Amino acid sequence: MAAFLDVWVNCPDRETAEAIAADCIERRLAACANIFAPIASLYHWKGKVESDQEVPLVLKTRAALFDDLCVVVKARHPFEVPSIVATELVAIEKAYAAWLEEETAPR
């Protein structure tokens, strides 16, 4: 069985999250995307503490596709350094894993 990831990307707004999600799904780099309600983010940036609202996006994919997925996210994301982090799924139900693998397979 392939290794799977949940890839988290914080976006500046819902439109950006939707565009990234659609592009990744269309290219079969992700089988599914979840777009969350806006969150408050505090972070250091260029010597200052910043505060913004961001929209979390989670892309469900195979680990082997992470680098290609990052290329698409960075091309569509307006931030100079977008947050793109992955969590490996260490336990996954077999039928769901089979679906993830099928939906991210090349066509």
VENGICOR-V104087 format. One record per residue. OMEGA is omega in degrees with one decimal (999 if undefined). D_LAST is the distance of its C-alpha to the last C-alpha in whole Angstrom. Layout:
BEGIN
[[OMEGA/D_LAST] [OMEGA/D_LAST]]
END
This chain:
BEGIN
[[178.8/19] [172.3/17] [-176.7/20] [-178.5/19] [159.5/21] [-178.7/22] [-179.6/22] [177.7/25] [174.4/26] [-176.7/29] [-178.7/29] [-178.0/32] [-177.6/31] [-178.7/29] [177.5/27] [179.5/26] [-180.0/25] [-179.7/23] [178.3/22] [-179.6/20] [-178.4/19] [-179.2/17] [-179.0/16] [179.1/14] [179.4/13] [179.9/11] [-178.3/10] [173.6/9] [175.2/12] [177.9/13] [-173.0/13] [175.5/17] [173.1/19] [177.9/23] [-175.3/26] [173.7/29] [179.2/33] [177.7/34] [173.7/36] [178.5/39] [173.5/38] [-176.0/41] [172.8/40] [174.9/42] [176.9/41] [173.6/43] [-179.9/46] [171.9/46] [-178.6/45] [177.4/43] [-179.0/42] [166.8/39] [176.0/37] [178.9/33] [178.9/31] [176.3/29] [175.4/25] [178.1/23] [-179.1/19] [-170.7/18] [172.3/16] [-179.4/15] [-178.6/18] [-178.0/16] [-173.7/14] [-177.2/18] [178.4/19] [177.6/16] [178.4/17] [179.2/20] [-179.3/20] [179.9/18] [-178.1/21] [179.6/24] [-176.4/23] [-173.5/23] [-177.2/26] [-178.4/29] [176.3/31] [178.4/32] [-179.9/31] [174.7/29] [176.5/29] [-177.3/26] [-177.1/26] [172.8/24] [177.6/26] [178.0/25] [-174.8/24] [175.5/27] [-177.0/27] [-179.8/24] [-171.0/24] [-178.9/22] [177.6/20] [177.6/19] [178.7/18] [178.1/16] [177.7/14] [-179.1/14] [-179.8/12] [-175.5/10] [176.9/9] [177.6/9] [176.9/6] [179.0/4] [999/0]]
END
